[in-house]
Amino acid sequence: MAAKLNTRITEMLGIEHPIIQGGMQWVGTAELASAVSNAGGLGILTSLTQPTPEDLGKEIDRCREMTDKPFGVNLTILPTITPPPYDEYLRVAVEKGIKVVETAGANPDRLVPGLKAAGVTVIHKCTSVRHALSAQNKGVDILSIDGFECAGHPGEDDIPGLILLPAAADKLEIPFVASGGFADGRGLAAALSLGAEGVNMGTRFLCTQEAPVHQNVKEAIVERSELDTNLILRTLHNTARVAKNAVSDEVVEKLNAGADFPEIRDLVAGARGRKVYETGDIDAGIWSAGPVQGIINDIPSCEDLVQRIVTEAVDIIENRLSGFIAK
């Protein structure tokens, strides 16, 4: 029988394994989400990857053609000059019968009542214990606790998962998954021991056969080490961890020299990052990757990856750790 781990996360989400795919911009499409769900985890469609709410509805339909397992929808709300129609994206997701929504970015308090009324399980991503407690008080069902190791936006506190996860476990009542720096069974076993009830993985799923990005990107992740990321927008208090390349190096250099956002706006444009994934030109723009790439050494299918992670975690829990106990 295949190895299994049962946690509150697997029970609440109706999934086989406590592994969630990160809601990555330009990456969280039906191809990847369905593959993760078919592997027994929870696949996530990224709302804003779709140009319009109507396109999200079509992507949900497309994903359902590829899997009959649960999958969710991510909605990240960030400060922007021309905000997209966030409420419309959520309305479409609810009307399409989505039962798991991951929110990130802004405080979810305005969104939670409507989602809960529709029978949706709400996962909210936080980078601090104080924000996690606030989200818990607002009625969120599950939290994703992001340590400083994560790709994307790690917040401004710079607290790594080894501290943040047990600190969250000490204070929270609702279950949470660990995010940032997870790629294998060692990480899953560690997350469980620190108080999490599963893991959320972005960079690791970016480097799978089903991820809808150019092969050059996947090979770059395999080739790179844990040192090959940059923290950008630090001076603007909007820190983002991205892959180290010519563009992110230039952004760091300019901001450290005192540049303001208008001077680097074109460099960090999302459209340029999308070109990286589409064309395979690693230096075409900013793209997200975490230092976890230092322990990513292959490009497996999602099925093989998820099973390998769970099998390894079970072996560590049952055999390696128990072997340290003096009898």
C-alpha positions, 0 to 999 in steps of 0.5 A: 500500500502506498504511504499516507499521512493523515492530518487535519489538512487532508481531512478538511480538503478531501485530499490524499496527501498534505501537499498544496501547490503554490498559487504561482502567477503565470504558472497556476494553470489547469495543466499543473493544478490538475496534475497535482490534484491527480497526484493526491495533493491540492492543485491551485489555479491562479486567478490573475493568470487569467486575463478576465474573470470569464477566462477564469471560469473557462480555466476551471472548466478545463481543469475539471476535464483533467481531474475529478479530484479537489482543486482550489483557486488563488486570489492575491490582492496587492496594491496596484494603480489599476486593480483588477476586478477581484470580486468578480474573480471570486464570484466566478469561482464560487458560481463554478462550485470551487470549494477551496480558495486561497487568499493572499496579500491584503487582509481577507476580512472583507472576503471571508463572510461571502466565501464561508456563506458559499461553503468555501474553505478559505486558506490565507497566506501569512508571513507573521504570527500576528497576521495569522492570528488576525486571519484566524479571528476573521474566520479563515479555516486554514493558514499558509505560514510563509517563512523568509525562505519563500519565493515571492513576497516573504513580508518584512520581518525576515523570520525563517520557518524554523522559528516562524512555524513553531511560533505559529503553532504555539498561538494558533488553533486552526491548522496551517501548512508550512510554506517556503523552502519545501521540496522533499520528504525531509521538509515535510517531516520537519514541517509536521514536527514543527507544528504544521499539518502539511506543506505548500510548495511553489518552486518545487512544482515549478520544476515538474514535467507538467509545469507550463513553463519553458524547459530552460526555466526548469533546467536553470532551477536544477542547475542553480544553488541556494545562493542564486536568488535576489531580494528586490524592492527591499528599500520600498518595503515590498520585498520579493524573492526572485531568481538571480539574473541580469534584471534582478541584479540591476534592480537591486543595484539601482535601488541600493543606489537610491532609485525610486520605483518609477526608475525600476518599474519597467524592469519588474513588469509582470509582462517581462516575467511572463516572457521568461516562462514562455520563451525560456530567456532566463534574463528576459525579466523578473521571475520567482524562485526560492533558495530551495532550488539548491536541493532540487535536482530533477524534473519529475512528474507531479505524480512521482514527486508527490509520492516520493515526498510522502514515502520519504517523510513516512520513512523518516518519521517511522524509522530514522527518527525513532532510531534516535530514541534510547530504549 
